[in-house]
């Protein structure tokens, strides 16, 4: 059935608008009315998604974890309109709420939201709106009324003063600009060879403001992003905060201090984590408390603050209202607007902890591409689900949210098909599963007959159609050439240093189950889901080619990079027993040391002795014969020595006589 829906969707999209309209007119009037009504007042999605950026979507400026493909799955073909994946029929989209609201929720910042959106658009290849960007400093918008006409100092990398100016603050200076007014405020400035000044033309215009910087006190300090020059910034901020906002003027009341985030660490382009704004806050607080009689007062925004997640939920609700202006809430959705909002992050202390604090409807998914690299869940801040990449997370979400919504009852009546009854081979319909074959055939136009009775199968109904048999068109269910090449390259890479390659029939298993198997495997093993044709191409001309005869159906491939084969196979056997899938999801075959092992031969692989056991057996076998071997060799050795000694003496005597 899933193959039929997939192929029919592709076929419907390949037709022209005129053909679609004509087909719509040919449908029964009551069905057309139901479709038009459901399209106009379709129930909007009951879930939303929030992505962290650094360590989930990007590392530095490089996409990671298949993020472009993952985000693309939430879009239409042109990348401009949010929609359900293409495998869903056009006629079902209205009933299944195809548009998926999502945003990027990050503690990073330093640039305006519209510029960050433009950057993500370039890197991910889809259209990202500024409304989908929540940076660490985005909540600073709410404080404009309080500080609109007051002098404030903005701290951090990028363009902090531009950010605050765009929010509506009228008297804002970056800490670079503010420091430049006070001679010798940074005693180490002469020894610094780098330039930390702003280069933006808008910022340069603010270097000579109309107000008197020397006389006007700073009324607020906003740390917008990670500070660049920690030494200078710590010194200048201590001066501002200790003197009531005017360095060099003596002690005074501390001005308000705000931090856009409180991350101790974050994942950048460097392999290990880098110190974040939270580390800077700790340093500033420690120094300030040593210099003053009262502790530092500050307000931190950003994750894991529950208010940030509350704001994110509100923004998602506005996004979905714009997508579905005439929609009604699903029955599953409560007063929180969503039944589930998925937070996909890499930092347990920040992303997962924040989602947990926010409570319902937030659900957390932890990836292994950033701060978190553990095999199991985080022990302190456990997530609801742990996956390898953001692409795995999206696969899980789409399967979970849409699997139950594509049930039999939600289909239009002319697509409701009961389980096939036994029919004659001549009437059997062509297989249309995109996993089983490259090409399948479907009618190029929708049927003009009445909706099928619930008891009829698709193939039987096809034989009841009157008139000439419609022309059939070819539809290819294929992935892009680039992705195919990547898959083949990945398989070949895994074959290097591989001791055993085994196939597992995974049809019917969920993404969560596959991920559970991966989590249970030793670090020396890798489970890869790939098409048979691509794996076959990768193993062609190698000893692994013996697996080709069993490459049928939907398979996953287990690469074992250790000689301890029984240890590698044990986790999957445990999974089979726990899930009771010994019959349906067994090994289909394996190649070990150039020899093919069928499903019935796996017992010999699973009972192979380990290297330690082999060494113990060998040592035991050698201990007994070794003693007799030495005794046997001793007598002949004495005879050989005697003969050689006599020969040497003879040579010496001949030499003396000469």
Secondary structure as GFF3:
##gff-version 3
##sequence-region A 1 658
A	DSSP	alpha_helix	2	14	.	.	.	ID=ss1
A	DSSP	alpha_helix	17	26	.	.	.	ID=ss2
A	DSSP	alpha_helix	29	40	.	.	.	ID=ss3
A	DSSP	beta_strand	47	51	.	.	.	ID=ss4
A	DSSP	beta_strand	58	59	.	.	.	ID=ss5
A	DSSP	beta_strand	62	63	.	.	.	ID=ss6
A	DSSP	alpha_helix	67	72	.	.	.	ID=ss7
A	DSSP	alpha_helix	90	93	.	.	.	ID=ss8
A	DSSP	beta_strand	101	105	.	.	.	ID=ss9
A	DSSP	alpha_helix	113	124	.	.	.	ID=ss10
A	DSSP	three_ten_helix	130	132	.	.	.	ID=ss11
A	DSSP	beta_strand	133	134	.	.	.	ID=ss12
A	DSSP	three_ten_helix	138	143	.	.	.	ID=ss13
A	DSSP	alpha_helix	144	147	.	.	.	ID=ss14
A	DSSP	beta_strand	151	155	.	.	.	ID=ss15
A	DSSP	alpha_helix	160	167	.	.	.	ID=ss16
A	DSSP	beta_strand	171	174	.	.	.	ID=ss17
A	DSSP	alpha_helix	175	180	.	.	.	ID=ss18
A	DSSP	three_ten_helix	189	191	.	.	.	ID=ss19
A	DSSP	alpha_helix	201	204	.	.	.	ID=ss20
A	DSSP	beta_strand	220	223	.	.	.	ID=ss21
A	DSSP	alpha_helix	230	242	.	.	.	ID=ss22
A	DSSP	beta_strand	256	259	.	.	.	ID=ss23
A	DSSP	beta_strand	265	266	.	.	.	ID=ss24
A	DSSP	beta_strand	274	275	.	.	.	ID=ss25
A	DSSP	alpha_helix	277	291	.	.	.	ID=ss26
A	DSSP	beta_strand	299	300	.	.	.	ID=ss27
A	DSSP	alpha_helix	306	323	.	.	.	ID=ss28
A	DSSP	beta_strand	340	345	.	.	.	ID=ss29
A	DSSP	pi_helix	348	352	.	.	.	ID=ss30
A	DSSP	alpha_helix	353	358	.	.	.	ID=ss31
A	DSSP	beta_strand	362	367	.	.	.	ID=ss32
A	DSSP	beta_strand	385	387	.	.	.	ID=ss33
A	DSSP	alpha_helix	390	403	.	.	.	ID=ss34
A	DSSP	three_ten_helix	408	410	.	.	.	ID=ss35
A	DSSP	three_ten_helix	413	415	.	.	.	ID=ss36
A	DSSP	three_ten_helix	425	427	.	.	.	ID=ss37
A	DSSP	beta_strand	439	443	.	.	.	ID=ss38
A	DSSP	alpha_helix	458	464	.	.	.	ID=ss39
A	DSSP	beta_strand	472	476	.	.	.	ID=ss40
A	DSSP	alpha_helix	481	495	.	.	.	ID=ss41
A	DSSP	beta_strand	500	505	.	.	.	ID=ss42
A	DSSP	alpha_helix	511	520	.	.	.	ID=ss43
A	DSSP	beta_strand	525	529	.	.	.	ID=ss44
A	DSSP	alpha_helix	532	539	.	.	.	ID=ss45
A	DSSP	three_ten_helix	543	550	.	.	.	ID=ss46
A	DSSP	beta_strand	555	560	.	.	.	ID=ss47
A	DSSP	alpha_helix	565	579	.	.	.	ID=ss48
A	DSSP	beta_strand	587	592	.	.	.	ID=ss49
A	DSSP	beta_strand	595	597	.	.	.	ID=ss50
A	DSSP	three_ten_helix	599	601	.	.	.	ID=ss51
A	DSSP	alpha_helix	602	606	.	.	.	ID=ss52
A	DSSP	alpha_helix	611	657	.	.	.	ID=ss53
###
